[in-house]
Amino acid sequence: MKKLCIVLCLLALQTSLGVFAKSPRQAVPSPLEKGLGSINRESAQAFVEFLASDELQGREAGTEGGRIAGNYLASLLKLWKVQPLYKDYFQPFEAYRVERQRKGRLQVHPDSIRQIKEQGVYQKYAMRNILCQIEGKKKEEYVVIGAHYDHLGIDPMLAGDRIYNGADDNASEVSAVLQILRGFLTSGTQPERTIIFAFWDGEEKGLLGSKYFAQTFADMKKIKGYLNFDMIGRNNDENRPLHVVYFYTAGQPVFGEWLRKDIQEYRLQLEPDYRAWDRPTGGSDNATFALHDIPIMWYHTDGHRDYHLPGDESDKLNWNKLVEITRAAFLGMWKMANENW
């Protein structure tokens, strides 16, 4: 298993370093165009197919498969020489809940943990967020882009396929964050605001990674916006292969205007369902930030028949749509990080 993981990792790393050549007759691309041009299907497939492989055993938070996934992400960040948010790329944390015969959710808040420990017998999970940053010119302002990398693991009692590979949920979204990160690096330009790139652990167990980040990050009030992904690689309806749901905070109508303009200007092959939301507190890690009144942009392609089932496999993804959503999100993140809004 270790040899296979190493081979797959190296393959993805090699794919991610592709050079996007321009004809000598073409005009020199702008920094934004350089970044946008680095986003491609080959990288998306390399990232997703490794993370959603059987060898990672469904990437359940706190398991060996989850740790391999986290190490893989950190190795990419190290290869690309991205600055860690803290002393290294890992933000370790623990989650607790009562003994399994009693009802209770995993908790990361110190007060809840103390109450659980007082009961004597409890469960403890070790998890890790993977965090890095591109420092901006304005040190007092941040924007964050994130996706969770954990999934549901394995069920040894299932008949047939026992692995919840989580290709759409949420390996496809992790690939988008990776490609957008590389796009900003490829642009060669320092953004106006510092961008935090986050890969959350424990989302499937209750948004644990993003909750822990929010309760420990000292500058939450300086975060100007958050872009979230959760499930962007499948077709909810095969008759609508370009469909994507785009949630955004209603108080920031410019978020909707950006996407509408970018689809026209860059001829993106997407048909968004625009959904302005007063306070996007449901669904995924966007809720953590919305509860702090941080404006949200969130891409999602709706549920499908393999949601939270072993059938969520890489070969069922709509790769073209995944790449188009990644490009759209890169353009949106570029504006979130650089424009006055």
ChimeraX attribute file (.defattr): number of C-alpha atoms within 10 A of each C-alpha:
attribute: neighborCount
match mode: 1-to-1
recipient: residues
	/A:1	9
	/A:2	9
	/A:3	8
	/A:4	11
	/A:5	18
	/A:6	12
	/A:7	13
	/A:8	18
	/A:9	21
	/A:10	15
	/A:11	15
	/A:12	22
	/A:13	19
	/A:14	12
	/A:15	17
	/A:16	22
	/A:17	13
	/A:18	13
	/A:19	9
	/A:20	10
	/A:21	7
	/A:22	10
	/A:23	7
	/A:24	7
	/A:25	6
	/A:26	7
	/A:27	8
	/A:28	11
	/A:29	12
	/A:30	12
	/A:31	17
	/A:32	17
	/A:33	14
	/A:34	18
	/A:35	25
	/A:36	23
	/A:37	17
	/A:38	23
	/A:39	25
	/A:40	21
	/A:41	14
	/A:42	14
	/A:43	24
	/A:44	26
	/A:45	22
	/A:46	20
	/A:47	26
	/A:48	24
	/A:49	21
	/A:50	23
	/A:51	35
	/A:52	27
	/A:53	20
	/A:54	19
	/A:55	17
	/A:56	24
	/A:57	24
	/A:58	28
	/A:59	32
	/A:60	27
	/A:61	28
	/A:62	19
	/A:63	17
	/A:64	15
	/A:65	21
	/A:66	26
	/A:67	20
	/A:68	18
	/A:69	24
	/A:70	25
	/A:71	16
	/A:72	21
	/A:73	23
	/A:74	21
	/A:75	15
	/A:76	17
	/A:77	21
	/A:78	15
	/A:79	11
	/A:80	15
	/A:81	10
	/A:82	19
	/A:83	17
	/A:84	19
	/A:85	19
	/A:86	11
	/A:87	9
	/A:88	13
	/A:89	24
	/A:90	20
	/A:91	18
	/A:92	13
	/A:93	16
	/A:94	18
	/A:95	23
	/A:96	23
	/A:97	22
	/A:98	21
	/A:99	15
	/A:100	11
	/A:101	6
	/A:102	9
	/A:103	8
	/A:104	12
	/A:105	13
	/A:106	21
	/A:107	23
	/A:108	20
	/A:109	16
	/A:110	12
	/A:111	9
	/A:112	14
	/A:113	19
	/A:114	11
	/A:115	13
	/A:116	20
	/A:117	15
	/A:118	9
	/A:119	10
	/A:120	9
	/A:121	11
	/A:122	15
	/A:123	13
	/A:124	16
	/A:125	15
	/A:126	15
	/A:127	24
	/A:128	24
	/A:129	23
	/A:130	25
	/A:131	24
	/A:132	23
	/A:133	21
	/A:134	20
	/A:135	18
	/A:136	19
	/A:137	13
	/A:138	12
	/A:139	11
	/A:140	13
	/A:141	19
	/A:142	25
	/A:143	23
	/A:144	22
	/A:145	23
	/A:146	26
	/A:147	30
	/A:148	28
	/A:149	30
	/A:150	33
	/A:151	27
	/A:152	23
	/A:153	24
	/A:154	19
	/A:155	14
	/A:156	10
	/A:157	8
	/A:158	10
	/A:159	7
	/A:160	8
	/A:161	14
	/A:162	18
	/A:163	25
	/A:164	28
	/A:165	32
	/A:166	32
	/A:167	30
	/A:168	29
	/A:169	30
	/A:170	26
	/A:171	31
	/A:172	33
	/A:173	30
	/A:174	29
	/A:175	24
	/A:176	28
	/A:177	23
	/A:178	24
	/A:179	25
	/A:180	26
	/A:181	24
	/A:182	20
	/A:183	23
	/A:184	23
	/A:185	19
	/A:186	17
	/A:187	19
	/A:188	13
	/A:189	13
	/A:190	17
	/A:191	20
	/A:192	20
	/A:193	23
	/A:194	22
	/A:195	28
	/A:196	22
	/A:197	23
	/A:198	26
	/A:199	26
	/A:200	29
	/A:201	33
	/A:202	29
	/A:203	22
	/A:204	21
	/A:205	17
	/A:206	16
	/A:207	22
	/A:208	28
	/A:209	31
	/A:210	26
	/A:211	20
	/A:212	24
	/A:213	18
	/A:214	15
	/A:215	13
	/A:216	11
	/A:217	9
	/A:218	9
	/A:219	11
	/A:220	16
	/A:221	13
	/A:222	13
	/A:223	21
	/A:224	19
	/A:225	22
	/A:226	24
	/A:227	24
	/A:228	25
	/A:229	28
	/A:230	24
	/A:231	24
	/A:232	30
	/A:233	27
	/A:234	30
	/A:235	21
	/A:236	15
	/A:237	13
	/A:238	10
	/A:239	8
	/A:240	11
	/A:241	17
	/A:242	21
	/A:243	22
	/A:244	25
	/A:245	16
	/A:246	20
	/A:247	21
	/A:248	27
	/A:249	23
	/A:250	17
	/A:251	13
	/A:252	16
	/A:253	12
	/A:254	13
	/A:255	22
	/A:256	20
	/A:257	10
	/A:258	15
	/A:259	19
	/A:260	16
	/A:261	11
	/A:262	16
	/A:263	18
	/A:264	10
	/A:265	9
	/A:266	11
	/A:267	10
	/A:268	18
	/A:269	17
	/A:270	17
	/A:271	15
	/A:272	20
	/A:273	13
	/A:274	14
	/A:275	15
	/A:276	19
	/A:277	14
	/A:278	13
	/A:279	20
	/A:280	26
	/A:281	17
	/A:282	11
	/A:283	10
	/A:284	19
	/A:285	28
	/A:286	28
	/A:287	20
	/A:288	22
	/A:289	24
	/A:290	19
	/A:291	13
	/A:292	14
	/A:293	17
	/A:294	21
	/A:295	24
	/A:296	28
	/A:297	24
	/A:298	22
	/A:299	22
	/A:300	22
	/A:301	26
	/A:302	17
	/A:303	16
	/A:304	14
	/A:305	10
	/A:306	16
	/A:307	16
	/A:308	17
	/A:309	15
	/A:310	21
	/A:311	18
	/A:312	23
	/A:313	21
	/A:314	23
	/A:315	11
	/A:316	14
	/A:317	19
	/A:318	18
	/A:319	20
	/A:320	17
	/A:321	23
	/A:322	27
	/A:323	26
	/A:324	21
	/A:325	26
	/A:326	27
	/A:327	26
	/A:328	24
	/A:329	24
	/A:330	23
	/A:331	21
	/A:332	19
	/A:333	22
	/A:334	20
	/A:335	16
	/A:336	25
	/A:337	22
	/A:338	18
	/A:339	11
	/A:340	7
	/A:341	11
